[in-house]
């Protein structure tokens, strides 16, 4: 009786190690007579292996398996039988190889399918992010342009009301209507400033800031704002890096987030403001919509109702709000988004219905020292003294705004020149080198913006002081808030008193020539 055993081939293989290494067949008619198996004959006979045939299975010249055929009685093996076993071995090898190939192919197909799904999902996510970014950019450009033009109009309206108030001081009835007009212009100005914040075109005065110290400074204001029903927890990070941002705008952004969190918890809850350091590599940076680098996060979380995905997708859109009509403008989160982007960072929302909301602002690390305690945020204003005949050049393409500034500065004792564009301003500067102060809009017609006029003017008059008066912050023209000494920015619409104080401060900062 014969048998085919594959799992016990090692018993026979050990008797023919040389043949095994060479990959040769081992044919034994009687294990007692064959010198290769005589020493282990009794053990082989005990397992019904008096006659054996070992056929190696090789792949690429390497032994990978052994086909073991055993018969209980001694018998000779014919050439045909050996050939048959060899054929079985070869077909076994082919079948195993085919099955392995099928498994590899199936695994490869599954892997490719996973990769396609993952890359398709990533592509769809990237396309969605690109569409969102393009939409926000387009809306930002639109709102920024409208706000800029509107600010020019507001500057003229506000200045006119202020002059009317001065002229009408002897007429109490007129003063009431002037005050109403000024209140309306201030409200309109606040709205345009919010639009400019979203469109990343607001005027920023970045400073080295310790965010934990800043948060600690207005923590009490937040507590009063959110009320006793909401518990406020401030969780400072460990050795949080400094950032370079406008401290006033950062406070406004965080206050907006805290107010939104409070409104999401009408029955009370817990509000947490936490800071942390983050090192974002390539993949993490892409996920956050940032370039790789070091960032500081400021996260405001609440235990409110949370947001569904469709609300999260539109949360940063200007004028989008889930609040009732008349409650809020829908510009709070869009301001936060615009401030973060203009500061080189990002704002992100993580929320789910019934699980609260977390809004994080990411700001790039700054490698400088934070401003010391008590450092002034805004430039100090000069005493309200009049001018002494100093020459000031006013450049603005908006005739009404230019006329207001010319009238005010002339009234305050300055000799005033005026131009409606850059080339005309340069003509006046070349003809009159006595100009000590240039007051100019940034966005000008004629091929030269205000910054280009200022730089060219300083080549003619090195000590020239410059005040940029602009409806929005052209960040490239204004060096992203980093202006040389002797240059300042005043945002439209402005109070005439603020213009007067800035002009006086700049004029008085001019070095006195040595005797």
Beta strands, then each sheet from edge to edge (+ up, - down):
strand 1: 2-5
strand 2: 26-28
strand 3: 51-59
strand 4: 62-71
strand 5: 207-209
strand 6: 230-235
strand 7: 243-245
strand 8: 269-280
strand 9: 293-302
strand 10: 346-351
strand 11: 357-364
strand 12: 391-395
strand 13: 415-419
strand 14: 435-440
strand 15: 465-470
strand 16: 487-491
sheet 1: 1+ 4- 3+ 2-
sheet 2: 5+ 7-
sheet 3: 6+ 8+ 9- 11+ 10-
sheet 4: 13+ 12+ 14+ 15+ 16+
end
